[in-house]
Amino acid sequence: MLTKEQIVRAAVEVLDAEGVNGLNMRRLGTHLGSAASAMYHHVKSKDKLVVLAADHVFGEILLPDAARAGWREAAASLARGAYAMVVRHFWLIPAMSTHLIYGPNKARFDEQSLTVYESAGFTEGEADQAAATVLMFVIGAAQGEAAQAAWRARLRRSGADHDKEIREVTAEVFEIARAFPRLRARIGSATPSPPGDPFEFGLQTVLAGLESRLSPRHHDQGQSF
């Protein structure tokens, strides 16, 4: 007898392999070795299953202790965990554009995010904005890798020649870039990319900006970080 948990976990596996467009009850039943009708006993629709799967993967994010780590490191830890989770599950970004993602794991993540920013000294409204700003950065930063993973999943579903498609697209991208001087210079440059992780650079820049909004308030109160 299948359980709801087994169905949701299997849905995540199918989504990871084939994306939202590759998920349906028949495909899921095949993956589980069960009839599609058995899925409907626990989950009423594909849309509901996508929401359950999305909430499930939010549970993968470890929640830091802001009191021990300090608010900024706790915020960074949450952001890193969310970024890694989104990259692992590329389908989450398109799912978030068509589904309202909610559930206990998403609520748990949101609650901890607000706790971290309120512990820093932000008001309730400011904490809402700070948490939303960092999450928007995380989703934007993960977009590139998620898009590539979604493209590869589409190629697998269509049966296209993966290597040939990559060569053709890469050649087309380079040809377009050659019309623009700065892009052209980077294509042929032997100079290595700037050191460091672009995600970490952006994350620390965002958090520094948030911290700067607190600084005047704490200086006025005779406090410092």
NORHU-V323764 format. One line per field, one symbol per residue. burial: b if it has 16 or more other ideal C-beta (glycine too) atoms within 10 Angstrom, else e. A space follows every 50 residues. Layout:
burial: ???
This chain:
burial: ebeeeebbebbbebbbebbbebbebebbbebbebeeeebeebbeeeeebb bbbbbbbbeebebbebeeebbbebbbbbbbbbbbbbbbbbbbbbbeeebe beeebbeebbebbbbbbbebbbeeebbbebbeebbebbbebbeebbeebb bebebeeeeeeeeeeeeeeeeeeeeeeeeeeeeeeeeeeeeeeeeeeebe eebbebbeebbeebeeeeeeeeeee
